[in-house]
Amino acid sequence: MNRAVILARGLGRRMRQAEPDMALDPAQESAAARGMKGMIPIGRPFLDYCLSALADAGFEEVCLVIGPEHHTVREYYEAPGRLTRISVTFAVQEEPRGTADAVLAAEAFAGGHRFLVCNSDNYYPVDVLARLRALDGPGLAGFAPGALVGLSNIPASRVTQFALLVEEPAGILADIIEKPDPVTAARLGPRTRVSMNAWVFGPDIFEACRHVTPSIRGELELQDAVRYAIRALGTRFRVVPVEAGVLDLSNRGDIAAVAARLEGIEVRL
């Protein structure tokens, strides 16, 4: 497997919102105001670090799912000589209808092969990406919540906003619960692994995405497609247990912390 899809179409509502006493340089302010998290400069665009990590993990082809208005992203990565280790193509999600719809936009790129899916506002460790690439079937990274807090810029309060994984004893995904309420989180326990949206999919995910209906938030959500794949298609997703952190660029307050942790990281595209 050498293909990866990065979901870069999101609205970036939280990034657009100004925060008190949050001073950004003009380039960061411009990208944040447009909700373009991946293009926020941290010495260079944040997406550069993500792409370099994918190349380090052995991926060769990347598809960025963007909106039709995201000309800046396309122009940047199509500049002559920009890329030497990894190729970047684009899929356009016409409207921000949710993550399942975003994955559907990359169907032609996948071409019937297995592929990785990840977020444009997360920097995943190279070894985690490499372990996902080594899977021989569908799966996902299951992050230990304690490691996410201790090794990331993610506070404990934010961990509860991510999806929790319900696993079978053999390490197969039984269910995924997005933004669990306190009662559900307590029932699952503090050691329940967390999804940071780093997946390996086969071609059947596209059928699952087509069967998704809007969630309570009005979006076509990827976790609902995963549930459909498990229950209707019999897809078995292996949970790769991960004791590692992820750098999360969700809002303006994350920029300084992420920049500090990326300092010294070599980027080679």
N, C-alpha and C positions, 0 to 999 in steps of 0.2 A: 504494500500500500504506500503510495507516494503522493496522494492528493489530499488537500485540505481546503475547507471552506470556512471563511471568516465572515461572521455576520456583522456587517458594518452599516446597516440601514437604519438602526434605531433612532428614535426621536431625540434622545438626549435631553429630556425635559429637566432633569435635576442638574445637568451640566449648564443649561441655559440660565438657571435661576441664580441671581447674584446672592452672595453671602456677605454678611456684615464683616468688615475688616479683612476681606479676602482680596488682596491686591495681586493681580496677574500682570505679566508683561504684555505688551500690545499683541504679540503673535498668539500667546496663549488665550488672551481675552477674545480675540477674533474667532479662534476655533471653538472655544467654549460657548460663545454667544450663538454660534451656528449649530451647536449640539454635535459637532464632529469630534467625538472623543479620540478616535484613532489618529487624528491629525494634530492633536495638541502637541506642540513642540516641547520636548524634554531634551534639549540639546539638538534633537532631531525628532521627526514625528514618532509618537508612541508606537504606531503600527510598525515602524522599522524594527523595533526591538522584538515585536511579536513574530515578524517574518523571519528575522535572523534566528530566533529560537527554533522555529519550525525547520529551517534549513539545517541547523545543528542536529536536529533530531532525525534527519534523513528525508524530510519531505522535499519534493522537487517542484510540484505544481500547486499553486494556490489560486483560489477564486474568491475575490472580494465581492460580497453582495452589498450593493450600494443603491441609492436612490437616483432617479434621473437627474436630480439637481446637483449631484456630487461631482462636478467637473474637476474640482481641485484635486481630489484623490486620483482620478484617472490620469490627469495631466502629470501629476508628480511621478507616478509609477511607470508611465509610458515614456518618460524622458530617456533619450538615448544614453546608454551606459549606466543607468541606475541599478540594474539588476544583473548579477553575474552568477549567482549560485541558485537562484530560484526564479521561476516564471510566475507572473501574476496576470490573470485574466479577470474579467468583470462579468457579473450577472446583475441585471437591474430588477429590483423589486419596485414596481411602479408606485405602490402605495404601502405605507407602513402598517400592514395588516397583522403583523405578529411573526414570531420566530418560525412557526411551521410553514407559513407562506414564504418566508425568506429562504428556507431550505429548498422548497419547491423551485425557487428561481434558479437554483444551481443544478437542476436535474441534468441538463445537457452537458454541463462540465463533468459531472460524475461519470457519465457514459457507461453505466452499468457496473462500475467498480465500487469497491468499498472506499470510504473516504472519512476523514476526520472533520468534525464541526467544532468551532470554538468561537468565543466572543472577541470583538475588536477592542473591548475596554478591559481585557484581562491579559496579564503577562503570566504564562504558565512556565514552570521550570522545564528545562530541556529534557531531563530524565523522565518526567511525567509524560511528555509528548512522545518520547521514544518508546515507553512502555505501551502506550496506546497504539502506536504504529505497529508494534510487534504482535498485537492481537490477531488471531486467525478468524475472528468473527465479530459481530456487533458487541459493543461494550461502552463503558464510560469510566471516568475517574471518580472515585468516591473519596472525598477528602475528610480526614479526621478533623472535627471542629476545633479541638485544642490546638492542632498544628496550624490551622487557618488563622487563629487568633495570635498565636505565638510567633509565627514566621511570616506574617503578611502585614499589610496596613489595615486589616479588617478588624474592627472592634467586635466584641462578643455580641453586642446588640444588633449588629448587622447580619451576623450568621443566621439569625432566626428569620431573616428575610429571604434566604435562599431555599432551594428545594431540599427536602430530606429524602433519603433513600430507604426503602423497605426491602431487605434482602432475604432470600431463601438461605438455608444453611450452607448450600454449596457456593455461595457468592454470586448467585444469579439475581438480577433485579426483579422484585415482585411488584413494586409500585413506587411511584415518585410523587411526593406531596409538596406542591408549591406553596410557599409562605404559610406554613402550618400555624394553626391557632395555638395558644398556650396549652390547652388541654391535650391536643394531639402531640405537640412537641414533648410534653411531660410524659405522655404514655410511651412514646418511642425511646425516650431516654437521652441523656446528654452525650452519649458516645455514638449516636446514630450518624452515619456518614452523610456528607453534604455534596450535592452536585454543584459544580461551578461551570456547567454547560460545556464540558469537554467530552465529546462523544465520538464513537466510531459507528458508522451506519453502513448497511448494505442497501441495495436498490429498493428493497421492500419499504423503506421509510417513506418513499414518495407516495406509494399507495396509501399509507397511513396518514400522511399529511393531507391528502385529498379528502379524507373522511372526517377531518377535524371540523368542529363547529365552534363559533365564537364563545370564548370563556366569559365569565362574569365581568371581565375587564373589556370585553368587546374585541378580543384579539384571538387569532388562530395560533395557539401556543404549542410549542414543540413537545412539552411534557405530555400533552394530551395525545399527540401523535404517537409518542412512545407507549403510552397506555394502550392505545388501539393496536399497535404492533404486537404487544405482549398478549393481549386478550383475544384479538381476532385473527392475527396472522401467526401466532405461535413463536414469535421472535424471542430469542433468549439473549439478554444483554448481560454480559459478564461485568461485574463491578471490580475494577482494579483498585485495591486499597492503597491510599496515598497518605503518607505522613509528610506533608509539604505545604508551603504557603502559595498563594496566588496574589499578585499585585492587582488591586482592583481600582479602576479609574471611574468610579460611579459619579462623583460630584466634584465641584471645584476644590473642596477641602482636601481631596485626595492628591492633588497635583504635586504639592511640595513633598509629601511623604513618599510618593512613587518615584519622584525624581531622585530623592536621596538614596533609595534602594537600588535604582538603576545605575547610579554613578559607578563608573569603572567597567560596566558591561560593554564588551566589544560587539559592535554591530557589523555584520558582513552580509550584504544582500546579494 
